[in-house]
Amino acid sequence: MRILITGNTGYIGPVLVERLRREYPESYIIGYDSGFFAHMLTNAKCFPEVYVDEQHFGDIRNFPTDIMDGVDIVVHLAAISNDPIGNVFKTITEEINSTASVAIAEIAKRAGCQRFIFASSCSMYGATGGNAKKESDTLDPLTTYAKSKVFMEKELSKLADNNFVVTNLRYSTACGMSPRLRLDLVLNDFVASALTTGKVEILSDGKPWRPLIDVKDMVTSMIWSIERDVDAESEIVSVNVGKNEWNYQVKDIANEVANVLGNVDVYISENSMPDKRSYKVDFTLYEKIAPNHQPSVGLAQSISELRDGLQEMGFADGKFRNSQYMRLKVLQKHIAEKRLDDNLFWL
């Protein structure tokens, strides 16, 4: 089995490649990544790409088609990865997350690839109010990032058939420890803040809803996507990935961080405005169709593993929101120091 992972040197990729190597020791794993964040190792026990048979560095906007030769499965992680980056680099987000991503899928299909696994997002539902959104509900993406996920799923629906099986994994908000940790995610931010300042400061009114999923459980859903049975009804599946009881209000996430870590104060900022990016999600379909690949890493475990990983790193930067642990800051530093141009191409 020949597996291509795009975006493999980011937050999720290192966890994925280790799991793939363990699950499929005879597989041939190919990585393709821009390398924007490849240098940002965090408490890694080894260089994550030792698990990859073949590593390529390049921009998916200029993807060499020969890399796809003989590939059976594509796991498409490559993307401008969050709303802050999407707000600053709107056009580039559309180029990478939409135009180039569709081109990757088209190349894969022409090359005879059998399965295409897309890392999508529950953010495409927008502000859901009090109702937990099902896959059949109306999509209302509020940001450039979320709109790109909707666009990609729509285009993939045109490509899927019995020879090109598509799985759109609509992920909850990611969290948890990784060999390339990001701190621009709500739980990861709260744990880092608690450890370095003794407090968690909520920048909204604390009421927005967020479903959470640990990065290890995200990878489990990718394993399911590789192995899932396929019939005429499931040549393309779009499914919310998470757990119904893991829909949390932001204030409850902060309070659980304080509970697990101890000696942590929780503050809601004065005059804070409601966050429109509030969504509850229904995960009943995933529970039904993937009963043996359900999320198992609960909130307390994610918090504990983040604490342990950060402490082992000697992490003590109370001003981390202006640091290289934030993906937007990494890109801005690359540009300022003339490694990337304004279109995020390497100089």
WOMO-V779140 format. One record per backbone hydrogen bond with DSSP energy under -1.0 kcal/mol. CO is the residue of the C=O (numbers start at 1). NH is the residue of the N-H. If there is no record, write none. Layout:
BEGIN
CO|NH, CO|NH
END
This chain:
BEGIN
1|28, 2|72, 2|73, 3|30, 4|75, 5|32, 6|77, 12|16, 13|17, 14|18, 15|19, 16|20, 17|21, 18|22, 19|23, 20|24, 24|27, 28|3, 29|53, 29|54, 30|5, 31|56, 32|7, 33|58, 37|40, 39|41, 47|50, 48|51, 49|52, 54|31, 56|33, 59|62, 64|67, 65|68, 66|69, 68|71, 72|114, 72|115, 73|4, 74|117, 75|6, 75|77, 76|119, 82|86, 83|87, 84|88, 85|89, 89|93, 90|94, 91|95, 92|96, 93|97, 94|98, 94|99, 95|100, 98|102, 99|103, 100|104, 101|105, 102|106, 103|107, 104|108, 105|109, 106|110, 107|111, 108|113, 109|112, 114|165, 115|74, 116|167, 117|76, 118|120, 118|169, 120|171, 121|124, 122|125, 123|126, 124|140, 128|131, 133|282, 134|137, 143|147, 144|148, 145|149, 146|150, 147|151, 148|152, 149|153, 150|154, 151|155, 152|156, 153|157, 156|160, 161|164, 164|161, 165|116, 166|237, 167|118, 168|239, 169|120, 169|171, 170|241, 171|122, 173|213, 175|215, 179|42, 185|189, 186|190, 187|191, 188|192, 189|193, 190|194, 191|195, 192|196, 193|197, 194|198, 198|265, 200|267, 202|269, 206|251, 208|250, 209|279, 210|248, 211|173, 213|175, 214|218, 215|219, 216|220, 217|221, 218|222, 219|223, 220|224, 221|225, 222|226, 223|227, 224|228, 231|234, 235|166, 237|168, 239|170, 241|172, 243|246, 246|212, 248|210, 249|253, 250|254, 251|255, 252|256, 253|257, 254|258, 255|259, 256|260, 257|261, 258|262, 265|200, 267|202, 269|272, 276|278, 278|128, 280|133, 283|287, 284|288, 285|289, 286|290, 290|293, 298|302, 299|303, 300|304, 301|305, 302|306, 303|307, 304|308, 305|309, 306|310, 307|311, 308|312, 309|313, 310|315, 311|314, 316|318, 317|320, 319|322, 320|323, 323|326, 325|183, 326|330, 327|331, 328|332, 329|333, 330|334, 331|335, 332|336, 333|337, 334|339, 334|340, 335|338, 339|347, 341|344, 345|341
END
